[in-house]
Every structure is written in C-alpha cells, then in structure tokens.
Amino acid sequence: MKVELVTTLKRQATKILADLHTSKEAVLITEHGEPSAYLVDVQDYEFMQRRLALLEALSTGERAVLDKKTLTHAQAKERMGKWLK
C-alpha cells in the first residue's frame, strides 16, 4: 500500500489519482504523521461495499439460526404464498 502525506495529495492529486487508477493499489493519506484517510479505486470501493452487504446478510441469518428465529420450508412458503402465485 502506498502512503502519501496530505500535503503531497494537495500538490499532486492528479498524479496520485492516475497512479491509483493504473495500479489499483489503495493509498493511505497521513496527516501530522497519523493515518487520515484511504484513497481507493471506485470499482474496488463498490466491490467492498457489496461484499460488506453480503457479509452483513450472512451474519443476520446466522444470528437468526442461533436465536431459533427461523422457519421451516413449508412455513416460509405459506408466508410468501401471496408473492409466489
């Protein structure tokens, strides 16, 4: 991962973004020696968001199983009957 100072980003934003699009490597922006932000390619960000949504859905399902808040196939089919016709 590349690391850039916020001042470098201010001066060379176009070059840093061009490098980001070419390499697809995230850039960590630091401010006063501390991590401040990440720059990531749009496609990579959208992919991460879809992956996070999927993981959250899996976690919700897993929690429902652990809490015994699930339905049998027949119960689910009955509940969804009005949409399945």
N, CA, C and O atoms as a printed pandas DataFrame, in Angstrom:
     atom_number atom_name residue_name chain_id  residue_number  x_coord  y_coord  z_coord
0              1         N          MET        A               1    0.843   -1.175    0.000
1              2        CA          MET        A               1    0.000    0.000    0.000
2              3         C          MET        A               1    0.886    1.235    0.000
3              4         O          MET        A               1    1.872    1.323    0.732
4              5         N          LYS        A               2    0.504    2.186   -0.845
5              6        CA          LYS        A               2    1.234    3.448   -0.880
6              7         C          LYS        A               2    0.798    4.322    0.281
7              8         O          LYS        A               2   -0.345    4.255    0.733
8              9         N          VAL        A               3    1.711    5.130    0.751
9             10        CA          VAL        A               3    1.417    6.099    1.804
10            11         C          VAL        A               3    1.835    7.464    1.281
11            12         O          VAL        A               3    2.947    7.640    0.784
12            13         N          GLU        A               4    0.937    8.418    1.400
13            14        CA          GLU        A               4    1.220    9.785    0.945
14            15         C          GLU        A               4    0.830   10.773    2.037
15            16         O          GLU        A               4   -0.122   10.557    2.787
16            17         N          LEU        A               5    1.584   11.851    2.106
17            18        CA          LEU        A               5    1.247   12.942    3.012
18            19         C          LEU        A               5    0.078   13.728    2.431
19            20         O          LEU        A               5   -0.073   13.803    1.212
20            21         N          VAL        A               6   -0.735   14.306    3.279
21            22        CA          VAL        A               6   -1.862   15.105    2.797
22            23         C          VAL        A               6   -1.355   16.282    1.962
23            24         O          VAL        A               6   -2.016   16.690    1.007
24            25         N          THR        A               7   -0.202   16.824    2.309
25            26        CA          THR        A               7    0.350   17.940    1.521
26            27         C          THR        A               7    0.742   17.469    0.121
27            28         O          THR        A               7    0.586   18.212   -0.849
28            29         N          THR        A               8    1.246   16.248    0.011
29            30        CA          THR        A               8    1.570   15.693   -1.307
30            31         C          THR        A               8    0.293   15.507   -2.113
31            32         O          THR        A               8    0.267   15.779   -3.313
32            33         N          LEU        A               9   -0.759   15.046   -1.458
33            34        CA          LEU        A               9   -2.043   14.890   -2.134
34            35         C          LEU        A               9   -2.527   16.235   -2.671
35            36         O          LEU        A               9   -3.021   16.321   -3.795
36            37         N          LYS        A              10   -2.383   17.269   -1.870
37            38        CA          LYS        A              10   -2.824   18.604   -2.301
38            39         C          LYS        A              10   -2.057   19.063   -3.542
39            40         O          LYS        A              10   -2.637   19.652   -4.454
40            41         N          ARG        A              11   -0.759   18.792   -3.571
41            42        CA          ARG        A              11    0.084   19.259   -4.669
42            43         C          ARG        A              11    0.035   18.364   -5.901
43            44         O          ARG        A              11    0.192   18.838   -7.026
44            45         N          GLN        A              12   -0.188   17.047   -5.681
45            46        CA          GLN        A              12   -0.074   16.096   -6.788
46            47         C          GLN        A              12   -1.315   15.211   -6.925
47            48         O          GLN        A              12   -1.199   14.035   -7.270
48            49         N          ALA        A              13   -2.482   15.759   -6.663
49            50        CA          ALA        A              13   -3.706   14.956   -6.686
50            51         C          ALA        A              13   -3.909   14.244   -8.016
51            52         O          ALA        A              13   -4.246   13.060   -8.035
52            53         N          THR        A              14   -3.711   14.940   -9.117
53            54        CA          THR        A              14   -3.932   14.344  -10.436
54            55         C          THR        A              14   -3.014   13.149  -10.647
55            56         O          THR        A              14   -3.459   12.104  -11.122
56            57         N          LYS        A              15   -1.736   13.290  -10.300
57            58        CA          LYS        A              15   -0.780   12.195  -10.468
58            59         C          LYS        A              15   -1.113   11.025   -9.547
59            60         O          LYS        A              15   -1.063    9.871   -9.972
60            61         N          ILE        A              16   -1.450   11.307   -8.304
61            62        CA          ILE        A              16   -1.780   10.253   -7.336
62            63         C          ILE        A              16   -3.016    9.488   -7.802
63            64         O          ILE        A              16   -3.054    8.260   -7.717
64            65         N          LEU        A              17   -4.027   10.208   -8.293
65            66        CA          LEU        A              17   -5.226    9.537   -8.793
66            67         C          LEU        A              17   -4.931    8.715  -10.040
67            68         O          LEU        A              17   -5.463    7.615  -10.194
68            69         N          ALA        A              18   -4.099    9.227  -10.924
69            70        CA          ALA        A              18   -3.734    8.468  -12.129
70            71         C          ALA        A              18   -3.012    7.179  -11.737
71            72         O          ALA        A              18   -3.294    6.113  -12.285
72            73         N          ASP        A              19   -2.087    7.280  -10.792
73            74        CA          ASP        A              19   -1.375    6.085  -10.308
74            75         C          ASP        A              19   -2.347    5.094   -9.669
75            76         O          ASP        A              19   -2.223    3.884   -9.858
76            77         N          LEU        A              20   -3.307    5.612   -8.916
77            78        CA          LEU        A              20   -4.306    4.772   -8.261
78            79         C          LEU        A              20   -5.114    3.996   -9.294
79            80         O          LEU        A              20   -5.340    2.796   -9.138
80            81         N          HIS        A              21   -5.548    4.680  -10.347
81            82        CA          HIS        A              21   -6.343    4.021  -11.381
82            83         C          HIS        A              21   -5.531    2.972  -12.133
83            84         O          HIS        A              21   -6.072    1.951  -12.556
84            85         N          THR        A              22   -4.246    3.220  -12.299
85            86        CA          THR        A              22   -3.374    2.279  -13.005
86            87         C          THR        A              22   -3.039    1.069  -12.148
87            88         O          THR        A              22   -3.157   -0.070  -12.598
88            89         N          SER        A              23   -2.620    1.319  -10.912
89            90        CA          SER        A              23   -2.137    0.232  -10.052
90            91         C          SER        A              23   -3.241   -0.464   -9.274
91            92         O          SER        A              23   -3.075   -1.613   -8.865
92            93         N          LYS        A              24   -4.372    0.214   -9.061
93            94        CA          LYS        A              24   -5.477   -0.300   -8.228
94            95         C          LYS        A              24   -5.039   -0.499   -6.780
95            96         O          LYS        A              24   -5.718   -1.180   -6.011
96            97         N          GLU        A              25   -3.913    0.090   -6.412
97            98        CA          GLU        A              25   -3.388   -0.033   -5.049
98            99         C          GLU        A              25   -3.895    1.130   -4.199
99           100         O          GLU        A              25   -3.728    2.295   -4.561
100          101         N          ALA        A              26   -4.514    0.804   -3.072
101          102        CA          ALA        A              26   -5.032    1.842   -2.178
102          103         C          ALA        A              26   -3.898    2.748   -1.707
103          104         O          ALA        A              26   -2.742    2.334   -1.623
104          105         N          VAL        A              27   -4.254    3.981   -1.406
105          106        CA          VAL        A              27   -3.286    4.966   -0.926
106          107         C          VAL        A              27   -3.735    5.424    0.455
107          108         O          VAL        A              27   -4.863    5.885    0.631
108          109         N          LEU        A              28   -2.851    5.292    1.424
109          110        CA          LEU        A              28   -3.122    5.783    2.776
110          111         C          LEU        A              28   -2.630    7.224    2.855
111          112         O          LEU        A              28   -1.460    7.506    2.595
112          113         N          ILE        A              29   -3.527    8.125    3.212
113          114        CA          ILE        A              29   -3.176    9.535    3.360
114          115         C          ILE        A              29   -2.919    9.802    4.841
115          116         O          ILE        A              29   -3.742    9.477    5.697
116          117         N          THR        A              30   -1.766   10.397    5.126
117          118        CA          THR        A              30   -1.434   10.704    6.519
118          119         C          THR        A              30   -1.445   12.215    6.730
119          120         O          THR        A              30   -1.161   13.003    5.828
120          121         N          GLU        A              31   -1.783   12.572    7.944
121          122        CA          GLU        A              31   -1.837   13.973    8.345
122          123         C          GLU        A              31   -1.151   14.073    9.699
123          124         O          GLU        A              31   -1.567   13.421   10.657
124          125         N          HIS        A              32   -0.120   14.874    9.784
125          126        CA          HIS        A              32    0.663   15.019   11.009
126          127         C          HIS        A              32    1.196   13.664   11.485
127          128         O          HIS        A              32    1.253   13.391   12.684
128          129         N          GLY        A              33    1.583   12.826   10.527
129          130        CA          GLY        A              33    2.157   11.524   10.852
130          131         C          GLY        A              33    1.158   10.447   11.232
131          132         O          GLY        A              33    1.548    9.327   11.561
132          133         N          GLU        A              34   -0.122   10.771   11.190
133          134        CA          GLU        A              34   -1.168    9.818   11.575
134          135         C          GLU        A              34   -2.039    9.467   10.368
135          136         O          GLU        A              34   -2.287   10.319    9.514
136          137         N          PRO        A              35   -2.503    8.219   10.295
137          138        CA          PRO        A              35   -3.420    7.854    9.211
138          139         C          PRO        A              35   -4.657    8.748    9.239
139          140         O          PRO        A              35   -5.229    8.997   10.300
140          141         N          SER        A              36   -5.065    9.227    8.063
141          142        CA          SER        A              36   -6.199   10.140    7.994
142          143         C          SER        A              36   -7.304    9.622    7.085
143          144         O          SER        A              36   -8.486    9.765    7.397
144          145         N          ALA        A              37   -6.919    9.017    5.952
145          146        CA          ALA        A              37   -7.929    8.540    5.004
146          147         C          ALA        A              37   -7.278    7.561    4.033
147          148         O          ALA        A              37   -6.056    7.507    3.892
148          149         N          TYR        A              38   -8.131    6.794    3.373
149          150        CA          TYR        A              38   -7.675    5.915    2.299
150          151         C          TYR        A              38   -8.271    6.404    0.994
151          152         O          TYR        A              38   -9.432    6.810    0.946
152          153         N          LEU        A              39   -7.490    6.365   -0.045
153          154        CA          LEU        A              39   -7.988    6.581   -1.398
154          155         C          LEU        A              39   -8.041    5.215   -2.057
155          156         O          LEU        A              39   -7.042    4.496   -2.091
156          157         N          VAL        A              40   -9.198    4.858   -2.577
157          158        CA          VAL        A              40   -9.339    3.583   -3.276
158          159         C          VAL        A              40  -10.061    3.817   -4.593
159          160         O          VAL        A              40  -10.836    4.763   -4.735
160          161         N          ASP        A              41   -9.799    2.951   -5.538
161          162        CA          ASP        A              41  -10.450    2.993   -6.828
162          163         C          ASP        A              41  -11.957    2.802   -6.643
163          164         O          ASP        A              41  -12.374    2.051   -5.761
164          165         N          VAL        A              42  -12.769    3.459   -7.445
165          166        CA          VAL        A              42  -14.221    3.391   -7.324
166          167         C          VAL        A              42  -14.721    1.954   -7.445
167          168         O          VAL        A              42  -15.554    1.521   -6.648
168          169         N          GLN        A              43  -14.230    1.219   -8.420
169          170        CA          GLN        A              43  -14.673   -0.172   -8.595
170          171         C          GLN        A              43  -14.322   -1.014   -7.369
171          172         O          GLN        A              43  -15.124   -1.841   -6.935
172          173         N          ASP        A              44  -13.144   -0.810   -6.816
173          174        CA          ASP        A              44  -12.745   -1.556   -5.623
174          175         C          ASP        A              44  -13.638   -1.187   -4.435
175          176         O          ASP        A              44  -14.037   -2.059   -3.663
176          177         N          TYR        A              45  -13.950    0.090   -4.291
177          178        CA          TYR        A              45  -14.819    0.532   -3.203
178          179         C          TYR        A              45  -16.208   -0.090   -3.330
179          180         O          TYR        A              45  -16.764   -0.587   -2.351
180          181         N          GLU        A              46  -16.764   -0.059   -4.542
181          182        CA          GLU        A              46  -18.097   -0.632   -4.754
182          183         C          GLU        A              46  -18.094   -2.136   -4.501
183          184         O          GLU        A              46  -19.052   -2.675   -3.948
184          185         N          PHE        A              47  -17.018   -2.815   -4.905
185          186        CA          PHE        A              47  -16.885   -4.244   -4.636
186          187         C          PHE        A              47  -16.863   -4.501   -3.130
187          188         O          PHE        A              47  -17.519   -5.425   -2.647
188          189         N          MET        A              48  -16.110   -3.687   -2.387
189          190        CA          MET        A              48  -16.037   -3.851   -0.931
190          191         C          MET        A              48  -17.400   -3.614   -0.286
191          192         O          MET        A              48  -17.762   -4.299    0.671
192          193         N          GLN        A              49  -18.157   -2.647   -0.807
193          194        CA          GLN        A              49  -19.483   -2.372   -0.262
194          195         C          GLN        A              49  -20.429   -3.545   -0.499
195          196         O          GLN        A              49  -21.206   -3.904    0.385
196          197         N          ARG        A              50  -20.366   -4.146   -1.694
197          198        CA          ARG        A              50  -21.209   -5.325   -1.980
198          199         C          ARG        A              50  -20.806   -6.489   -1.083
199          200         O          ARG        A              50  -21.662   -7.207   -0.568
200          201         N          ARG        A              51  -19.511   -6.674   -0.899
201          202        CA          ARG        A              51  -19.021   -7.751   -0.036
202          203         C          ARG        A              51  -19.475   -7.533    1.404
203          204         O          ARG        A              51  -19.884   -8.481    2.075
204          205         N          LEU        A              52  -19.408   -6.313    1.876
205          206        CA          LEU        A              52  -19.846   -5.996    3.238
206          207         C          LEU        A              52  -21.341   -6.256    3.406
207          208         O          LEU        A              52  -21.766   -6.800    4.425
208          209         N          ALA        A              53  -22.139   -5.869    2.410
209          210        CA          ALA        A              53  -23.588   -6.109    2.480
210          211         C          ALA        A              53  -23.879   -7.606    2.538
211          212         O          ALA        A              53  -24.759   -8.037    3.283
212          213         N          LEU        A              54  -23.152   -8.393    1.765
213          214        CA          LEU        A              54  -23.333   -9.846    1.779
214          215         C          LEU        A              54  -22.942  -10.423    3.137
215          216         O          LEU        A              54  -23.657  -11.265    3.680
216          217         N          LEU        A              55  -21.830   -9.982    3.682
217          218        CA          LEU        A              55  -21.398  -10.475    4.994
218          219         C          LEU        A              55  -22.395  -10.090    6.085
219          220         O          LEU        A              55  -22.648  -10.873    7.000
220          221         N          GLU        A              56  -22.957   -8.892    5.990
221          222        CA          GLU        A              56  -23.959   -8.480    6.977
222          223         C          GLU        A              56  -25.211   -9.347    6.874
223          224         O          GLU        A              56  -25.799   -9.713    7.892
224          225         N          ALA        A              57  -25.621   -9.679    5.644
225          226        CA          ALA        A              57  -26.787  -10.544    5.457
226          227         C          ALA        A              57  -26.522  -11.939    6.015
227          228         O          ALA        A              57  -27.392  -12.531    6.653
228          229         N          LEU        A              58  -25.329  -12.460    5.776
229          230        CA          LEU        A              58  -24.968  -13.774    6.316
230          231         C          LEU        A              58  -24.955  -13.747    7.839
231          232         O          LEU        A              58  -25.413  -14.687    8.489
232          233         N          SER        A              59  -24.437  -12.679    8.395
233          234        CA          SER        A              59  -24.394  -12.541    9.846
234          235         C          SER        A              59  -25.800  -12.481   10.429
235          236         O          SER        A              59  -26.064  -13.076   11.474
236          237         N          THR        A              60  -26.707  -11.764    9.759
237          238        CA          THR        A              60  -28.097  -11.681   10.210
238          239         C          THR        A              60  -28.740  -13.066   10.192
239          240         O          THR        A              60  -29.435  -13.448   11.133
240          241         N          GLY        A              61  -28.505  -13.814    9.113
241          242        CA          GLY        A              61  -29.041  -15.174    9.023
242          243         C          GLY        A              61  -28.468  -16.087   10.088
243          244         O          GLY        A              61  -29.192  -16.880   10.689
244          245         N          GLU        A              62  -27.185  -15.980   10.319
245          246        CA          GLU        A              62  -26.545  -16.797   11.348
246          247         C          GLU        A              62  -27.118  -16.471   12.733
247          248         O          GLU        A              62  -27.352  -17.369   13.542
248          249         N          ARG        A              63  -27.341  -15.184   12.995
249          250        CA          ARG        A              63  -27.913  -14.772   14.277
250          251         C          ARG        A              63  -29.327  -15.331   14.424
251          252         O          ARG        A              63  -29.708  -15.760   15.513
252          253         N          ALA        A              64  -30.116  -15.334   13.334
253          254        CA          ALA        A              64  -31.481  -15.869   13.373
254          255         C          ALA        A              64  -31.455  -17.360   13.700
255          256         O          ALA        A              64  -32.293  -17.841   14.462
256          257         N          VAL        A              65  -30.508  -18.086   13.136
257          258        CA          VAL        A              65  -30.396  -19.524   13.431
258          259         C          VAL        A              65  -30.041  -19.725   14.900
259          260         O          VAL        A              65  -30.643  -20.558   15.577
260          261         N          LEU        A              66  -29.072  -18.971   15.392
261          262        CA          LEU        A              66  -28.665  -19.108   16.797
262          263         C          LEU        A              66  -29.798  -18.739   17.752
263          264         O          LEU        A              66  -29.933  -19.340   18.818
264          265         N          ASP        A              67  -30.608  -17.758   17.375
265          266        CA          ASP        A              67  -31.726  -17.323   18.214
266          267         C          ASP        A              67  -32.991  -18.137   17.960
267          268         O          ASP        A              67  -34.048  -17.851   18.522
268          269         N          LYS        A              68  -32.869  -19.149   17.111
269          270        CA          LYS        A              68  -34.003  -20.021   16.760
270          271         C          LYS        A              68  -35.184  -19.218   16.202
271          272         O          LYS        A              68  -36.340  -19.491   16.525
272          273         N          LYS        A              69  -34.878  -18.239   15.371
273          274        CA          LYS        A              69  -35.905  -17.418   14.733
274          275         C          LYS        A              69  -35.957  -17.735   13.238
275          276         O          LYS        A              69  -35.867  -16.846   12.392
276          277         N          THR        A              70  -36.104  -19.007   12.945
277          278        CA          THR        A              70  -36.152  -19.449   11.559
278          279         C          THR        A              70  -37.486  -20.132   11.285
279          280         O          THR        A              70  -38.230  -20.464   12.208
280          281         N          LEU        A              71  -37.776  -20.335   10.013
281          282        CA          LEU        A              71  -38.998  -21.001    9.594
282          283         C          LEU        A              71  -38.648  -22.277    8.838
283          284         O          LEU        A              71  -37.573  -22.387    8.247
284          285         N          THR        A              72  -39.550  -23.220    8.864
285          286        CA          THR        A              72  -39.380  -24.393    8.006
286          287         C          THR        A              72  -39.687  -23.958    6.577
287          288         O          THR        A              72  -40.208  -22.867    6.344
288          289         N          HIS        A              73  -39.360  -24.816    5.641
289          290        CA          HIS        A              73  -39.640  -24.511    4.241
290          291         C          HIS        A              73  -41.144  -24.306    4.037
291          292         O          HIS        A              73  -41.565  -23.371    3.356
292          293         N          ALA        A              74  -41.929  -25.172    4.624
293          294        CA          ALA        A              74  -43.391  -25.078    4.481
294          295         C          ALA        A              74  -43.913  -23.772    5.073
295          296         O          ALA        A              74  -44.776  -23.129    4.476
296          297         N          GLN        A              75  -43.405  -23.374    6.228
297          298        CA          GLN        A              75  -43.847  -22.122    6.852
298          299         C          GLN        A              75  -43.468  -20.919    5.977
299          300         O          GLN        A              75  -44.267  -20.002    5.788
300          301         N          ALA        A              76  -42.266  -20.936    5.461
301          302        CA          ALA        A              76  -41.818  -19.832    4.615
302          303         C          ALA        A              76  -42.638  -19.770    3.335
303          304         O          ALA        A              76  -43.020  -18.688    2.888
304          305         N          LYS        A              77  -42.910  -20.939    2.744
305          306        CA          LYS        A              77  -43.703  -20.993    1.520
306          307         C          LYS        A              77  -45.108  -20.455    1.766
307          308         O          LYS        A              77  -45.653  -19.724    0.940
308          309         N          GLU        A              78  -45.688  -20.820    2.905
309          310        CA          GLU        A              78  -47.017  -20.331    3.251
310          311         C          GLU        A              78  -47.017  -18.807    3.413
311          312         O          GLU        A              78  -47.901  -18.120    2.902
312          313         N          ARG        A              79  -46.020  -18.293    4.124
313          314        CA          ARG        A              79  -45.912  -16.854    4.349
314          315         C          ARG        A              79  -45.709  -16.083    3.029
315          316         O          ARG        A              79  -46.238  -14.986    2.846
316          317         N          MET        A              80  -44.946  -16.674    2.140
317          318        CA          MET        A              80  -44.631  -15.997    0.882
318          319         C          MET        A              80  -45.642  -16.315   -0.221
319          320         O          MET        A              80  -45.495  -15.862   -1.356
320          321         N          GLY        A              81  -46.660  -17.093    0.119
321          322        CA          GLY        A              81  -47.625  -17.539   -0.865
322          323         C          GLY        A              81  -48.230  -16.463   -1.724
323          324         O          GLY        A              81  -48.414  -16.647   -2.927
324          325         N          LYS        A              82  -48.540  -15.344   -1.117
325          326        CA          LYS        A              82  -49.170  -14.278   -1.893
326          327         C          LYS        A              82  -48.241  -13.704   -2.969
327          328         O          LYS        A              82  -48.720  -13.165   -3.967
328          329         N          TRP        A              83  -46.934  -13.809   -2.784
329          330        CA          TRP        A              83  -46.000  -13.316   -3.788
330          331         C          TRP        A              83  -45.597  -14.407   -4.774
331          332         O          TRP        A              83  -45.099  -14.105   -5.858
332          333         N          LEU        A              84  -45.804  -15.653   -4.417
333          334        CA          LEU        A              84  -45.358  -16.765   -5.260
334          335         C          LEU        A              84  -46.415  -17.219   -6.252
335          336         O          LEU        A              84  -46.136  -18.088   -7.079
336          337         N          LYS        A              85  -47.608  -16.669   -6.200
337          338        CA          LYS        A              85  -48.697  -17.105   -7.096
338          339         C          LYS        A              85  -48.475  -16.647   -8.494
339          340         O          LYS        A              85  -49.291  -16.926   -9.372
